Amino acid sequence: MKVEDLVHWSAPLGMLARNTLILDLAQRLPSGAVLPLDSAAQPGGLRATVAIVSFGTTGNEATMTATYAFGPEDGTARPPRW
């Protein structure tokens, strides 16, 4: 089976999910709490690591299962395995 990332989406699903999460967190958290992607590490900062476990659609309904973890800014956080 060959998955075509751009057949039904305007960008790869992972990129769309990441950008949506960043925008959502930036709206909910205090100003400056969420840095743009690829920003320099900040002292005492945390990195969110998210893994999409499954994504599916049925008609107009979409479901997604994801895991997440917060860890040091150096990126050593790993989401739990299911």
N, C-alpha and C positions, 0 to 999 in steps of 0.2 A: 504494500500500500504506500502511495506517495501522498504526503500532506502538502497541499498548496496553500501557504500562509496568506497569500494576497487574493485568493479567489473570491472570498466573501467579506473581506475586511479591508479597511483603508490602510492598514499597516499590520504587521505581525501581531497576533493576539497578545503575546507577552508584553510587547511594547505598549499596546493600548491599555492593558491592565495596569502596568507600572505607572504610566502617565496619569491615569485616572486616580490611582491611589495617592500619588504625590499631590495632585491638585486637591483631592478631598482632605488629606491631612493638613495641607497648608491653609485651607479654609477653617478647619476646626481648632487648630492649635494656635498659640500666640504668635504674633508676627515675628519672623526670623527663626522660628523653631524648626522649620523644614527648609533645608537648603536645596538649591537646584541640583539636578543630577550632575555628577562629576565635579562637584565643588570640593575644595580642599577640606581635609579633615579638621574638625574643630576640637579643641581640648575639652574632654568630658562629654563629647557627643556620643550618640548612639546610632547604630545603623540598623534599619529594619531589613530583614531577609525574608522574602516571601516566595513560596513555591506553590504553583497551581498544580494540584493533584489531579483534578478532572474538570472538564468543561463540556457541557452538552446542551443541545437545544431540542425542543419538541414543539413544533408549531411556532407560536410567538413567545414561548417561555424559554428562558435560559437558566441553567443552574451551574454553579461553580463550587468546588471544594478546594480550599487552600490551607496551607499551614504557614505560620509566621513565627519569627523569633526576633528579639531585640538583643543586641550585643555591642561590644566595643566598636568604635568607628573604624578599626582596622579591618573589619569585615569578617571576623572569625566566627560570628554567629551563624548557626546552621539551623534550619527549621527541623522540627522533630519528624521522624519517619513514621508513616502509618503502616 
